[in-house]
Amino acid sequence: MGRAFTYVILGGGVAAGYAALEFVRRRGDATPGELCIISEEAVAPYERPALSKGYLLPEGGVRLPAFHTCVGANDQLLTEDWYNEHGIELILGMRIISADVRRKTLLTSGGETISYKTLIVATGARALKLEEFGGSGSDAENVCYLRNIEDADKLVRQMRSCPGGNAVVIGGGYIGMECAAALVANKIKVTIIFPGKHCMDRLFTQKNAEFYENYYTSKGVTFIKGTTVSSLEISFGKVTTAILRDGRRLPADMVVVGIGARANTALFEGQLVMEKGGIKVNGKMQTSDASVYAVGDVATFPVKLLGGDARRFEHVDCARRTARHAVAAALDPSGAAGDIDYLPFFYSRVFALSWRFYGDNAGEAVHFGDLSLSASSPPKFGAFWVSAGRIAGAFLEGGSPEEYEATAHAVRSGVAVPDAAQLAREGLAFVVREGRSPAARPRPGGLSGGGGGSDKPSYAWHATVGVAAAVSIAALAYWYGRKAPCLVKRCF
């Protein structure tokens, strides 16, 4: 028993939804047997960033269908009805246990064989577990990870079960920092533990990290750096105490673990070429097998802005853009879609803060702005990374849409920096002025972040990234503006 499709999207995350919308816009409605999405989750693709923000509100949290893709890019809301109306078959709650690239088949856990002519791998990444670092306790009732709706529901249940209690957050990256802000909003005392010297150490400089750590501390969060949790004491199925490597014991009513992720490549190892923890693809998102494309967290692709260096990005912006580009390339084998020209982009909003990062944090970091918590106006500061005399990357907290646009343009253009001290003094004023000068180097592919017309022009999109559906906006605005100004506020 089996089914056959021309195109199969394997995975039901953010990338799958954006790939489906791109397919319909370029090809029109699918015909029977033309396109399907296979997902282990029981719901249609949704905007995962919502899970660490609006979903965790103490009251009136956003719920599906409000954040199905593609509302995160100010686009259509793709409910299950949308897929049905456009002829796309959703195969939900289905796990693929093996793939045969040579035969172009997928085997489901139920024993069904699904064949394809073209496969788009959008399997994403999974959260790393404590056990993978020699720990234990992941199966405890009050230990939480955050990767999908099931995880988010568990996190919400645990927060509601211990108001005023103690939460131990293991990890100082994206998940740790965003969940910590949500825990504070739910009136839970938070301790964040990580082995590095400062939070977000893959992206933040020491100086920028100090500002955010001080800000979190002002909200009651405690940081313990340079150590790890060695073990968890469990009683009656629940963690009661976290024991640190240095012997300290921390009371814990709940534990949130955010220690990284690993790309879901297992189905294709030994069949497709791998690189840097992901599936290696070319500029068209095409793997070593011409009938297979890979997108999002699972794809390692050449970045033109970085001289063609192959990178893998675990961020929603990459998932959206690589998915669109892969569909454009798959539907037009002539190569008209060109190679993707991606501008690396990360963002977050926590408490009353909002930052964005563009490009690569390589070279000399040049800081600008006021990092004082006591400033009378909202903080506005950042850093530029200067490599070979040009701006290679930029971080900006508290920018306006126009300032974010100018910052993105400075990185994309590689604005020349003859004097780092001048850049530090002038900050944003420097990039706004120099971005208009002939010293900036235009790059091929326009301003889109996706080459060859596979994506929409994106500076304005970067500056206004993401809104929820109307019901979500109403709920978030109420809590952020009136009841809980300290909440996580990163947009979808």
Secondary structure, DSSP 8 states (H G I E B T S, - for coil): -EEEEEEEEE--SHHHHHHHHHHHHHH-S--TTSEEEE-SSSS--B-GGGGGTGGG-SSS---TTTTBTTGGGT-----HHHHHHTT-EEE-S--EEEEETTTTEEEETTS-EEEEEEEEE---EEE--GGGGT---TTSTTEE--SSHHHHHHHHHHHHH-TT-EEEEE--SHHHHHHHHHHHHTT-EEEEEESSSSTTTTT--HHHHHHHHHHHHHTT-EEEES--EEEEEEETTEEEEEEETTS-EEE-SEEEE---EEE--GGGBTTB-EETTEEE--TTSB-SSTTEEE-GGGEEEEEGGGTTEEE---SHHHHHHHHHHHHHHHH-TTSTT-------EEEEEETTEEEEEEE---SEEEEEEE--TT-SS--EEEEEEEETTEEEEEEEES--HHHHHHHHHHHHHT-B-S-HHHHHHHTHHHHHHHTTSTTS---TTTTSSSTTTTS---HHHHHT-----HHHHHHHHHIIIII-TTS-----
